[in-house]
Amino acid sequence: IVHTLKACQSVMINDRHCFELYGYDIIVDDALKPWLIEVNASPSLSATTHADRRLKFQLINDTIKCVAPKHWVSSAQKQSGAGGGPN
């Protein structure tokens, strides 16, 4: 995965105000060796099955946790006075 990102880093946009989500299609063979099939720059987040919906919901949830950790959100809410309770 690191090598795929290094290979295209010269064309990646470096903007601290946004991020990109990549979709890696990987299969695992009988010997449990992973094989990279393709990398999607704009992976689909639509879901066709219940399992797919759960997987993508968790992906979005984990992505938000990485991009906006709880301590950042809590600090921003305290500074703006928007904590959900009385001020």
ROMAR-271450 format. One record per residue (C-alpha): residue number from 1; x negated, z, y negated. Coordinates in Angstrom, 2 decimals. Last residue first. Example, Ala and Ser with C-alpha at 12.3 -4.5 7.8 and 13.67 -1.06 7.14 Angstrom:
2
<site seq="2" east="-13.67" up="7.14" north="1.06"/>
<site seq="1" east="-12.30" up="7.80" north="4.50"/>
// end
This chain:
87
<site seq="87" east="23.63" up="28.92" north="-27.11"/>
<site seq="86" east="26.48" up="29.20" north="-24.58"/>
<site seq="85" east="26.04" up="27.27" north="-21.35"/>
<site seq="84" east="25.29" up="23.66" north="-20.41"/>
<site seq="83" east="21.67" up="23.91" north="-21.47"/>
<site seq="82" east="21.83" up="21.56" north="-24.41"/>
<site seq="81" east="19.94" up="23.52" north="-27.09"/>
<site seq="80" east="17.71" up="20.52" north="-27.79"/>
<site seq="79" east="14.49" up="22.39" north="-27.01"/>
<site seq="78" east="16.04" up="24.16" north="-24.01"/>
<site seq="77" east="17.38" up="20.87" north="-22.62"/>
<site seq="76" east="14.02" up="19.14" north="-23.05"/>
<site seq="75" east="12.20" up="21.99" north="-21.29"/>
<site seq="74" east="14.67" up="21.95" north="-18.38"/>
<site seq="73" east="14.34" up="18.16" north="-18.03"/>
<site seq="72" east="10.54" up="18.34" north="-18.01"/>
<site seq="71" east="10.54" up="21.29" north="-15.55"/>
<site seq="70" east="12.90" up="19.38" north="-13.28"/>
<site seq="69" east="10.53" up="16.40" north="-12.93"/>
<site seq="68" east="11.59" up="13.18" north="-14.71"/>
<site seq="67" east="9.86" up="10.16" north="-13.12"/>
<site seq="66" east="9.04" up="11.79" north="-9.79"/>
<site seq="65" east="12.40" up="13.60" north="-9.42"/>
<site seq="64" east="14.17" up="10.41" north="-10.54"/>
<site seq="63" east="12.41" up="8.45" north="-7.79"/>
<site seq="62" east="13.32" up="11.07" north="-5.17"/>
<site seq="61" east="17.02" up="10.85" north="-6.13"/>
<site seq="60" east="16.93" up="7.05" north="-6.15"/>
<site seq="59" east="15.34" up="7.00" north="-2.69"/>
<site seq="58" east="17.79" up="9.66" north="-1.45"/>
<site seq="57" east="20.73" up="7.53" north="-2.58"/>
<site seq="56" east="19.05" up="4.52" north="-0.97"/>
<site seq="55" east="18.78" up="6.22" north="2.42"/>
<site seq="54" east="22.31" up="7.65" north="2.28"/>
<site seq="53" east="23.79" up="4.24" north="1.37"/>
<site seq="52" east="21.80" up="2.52" north="4.13"/>
<site seq="51" east="23.06" up="5.07" north="6.68"/>
<site seq="50" east="26.66" up="4.55" north="5.51"/>
<site seq="49" east="26.29" up="0.79" north="5.78"/>
<site seq="48" east="26.12" up="-2.15" north="3.37"/>
<site seq="47" east="24.19" up="-0.62" north="0.50"/>
<site seq="46" east="23.08" up="-2.17" north="-2.78"/>
<site seq="45" east="19.71" up="-0.98" north="-4.06"/>
<site seq="44" east="18.04" up="-4.36" north="-3.69"/>
<site seq="43" east="14.30" up="-4.33" north="-4.18"/>
<site seq="42" east="12.91" up="-5.89" north="-7.35"/>
<site seq="41" east="9.15" up="-6.33" north="-6.89"/>
<site seq="40" east="9.60" up="-6.73" north="-3.16"/>
<site seq="39" east="6.54" up="-6.34" north="-0.92"/>
<site seq="38" east="6.42" up="-8.14" north="2.41"/>
<site seq="37" east="5.85" up="-7.73" north="6.15"/>
<site seq="36" east="3.34" up="-4.87" north="6.20"/>
<site seq="35" east="2.57" up="-3.92" north="9.80"/>
<site seq="34" east="2.52" up="-0.27" north="10.93"/>
<site seq="33" east="0.80" up="0.58" north="14.25"/>
<site seq="32" east="2.98" up="2.81" north="16.43"/>
<site seq="31" east="1.49" up="1.26" north="19.61"/>
<site seq="30" east="4.85" up="-0.42" north="20.31"/>
<site seq="29" east="4.85" up="-1.95" north="16.81"/>
<site seq="28" east="6.02" up="-0.47" north="13.51"/>
<site seq="27" east="7.62" up="-2.75" north="10.94"/>
<site seq="26" east="7.12" up="-2.49" north="7.19"/>
<site seq="25" east="9.09" up="-3.92" north="4.28"/>
<site seq="24" east="7.77" up="-2.34" north="1.08"/>
<site seq="23" east="10.17" up="-2.18" north="-1.86"/>
<site seq="22" east="8.61" up="-1.65" north="-5.27"/>
<site seq="21" east="10.02" up="0.48" north="-8.09"/>
<site seq="20" east="8.65" up="-0.12" north="-11.55"/>
<site seq="19" east="8.21" up="2.32" north="-14.40"/>
<site seq="18" east="8.99" up="2.60" north="-18.09"/>
<site seq="17" east="7.88" up="4.37" north="-21.27"/>
<site seq="16" east="4.19" up="4.63" north="-20.30"/>
<site seq="15" east="3.88" up="0.86" north="-20.39"/>
<site seq="14" east="1.21" up="-0.89" north="-18.32"/>
<site seq="13" east="2.82" up="-4.15" north="-17.24"/>
<site seq="12" east="1.39" up="-5.37" north="-13.97"/>
<site seq="11" east="-0.40" up="-8.73" north="-14.02"/>
<site seq="10" east="-3.97" up="-7.41" north="-13.61"/>
<site seq="9" east="-2.74" up="-4.76" north="-11.16"/>
<site seq="8" east="-1.70" up="-7.38" north="-8.59"/>
<site seq="7" east="-4.33" up="-6.87" north="-5.88"/>
<site seq="6" east="-4.75" up="-3.19" north="-6.70"/>
<site seq="5" east="-1.05" up="-2.61" north="-5.94"/>
<site seq="4" east="-1.30" up="-4.38" north="-2.59"/>
<site seq="3" east="-4.49" up="-2.46" north="-1.76"/>
<site seq="2" east="-2.80" up="0.88" north="-2.41"/>
<site seq="1" east="0.00" up="0.00" north="0.00"/>
// end
